[in-house]
Amino acid sequence: MSVLTMIFAQHGVQFFIRLMIYLVLWSLVLIFRVINRKKTQKRMAAQTEYMMAHTEKSADGKYPWEM
């Protein structure tokens, strides 16, 4: 009986350790995705402002893609 208890306890501990590793990796991935998404949004906003400032408007005051 004690052998079965040791086997189940060992597998339970292994499962718990594996689960903790997966949870830590999952949380790290989510944190990096949030950080990179903010950086990407800032970069795209800056590129859009640059494009709008350097694109010539027509006589009506519209951009070429608004016609």
Secondary structure as UniProt FT lines:
FT   HELIX           2..54
FT   TURN            59..60
FT   HELIX           64..66
//
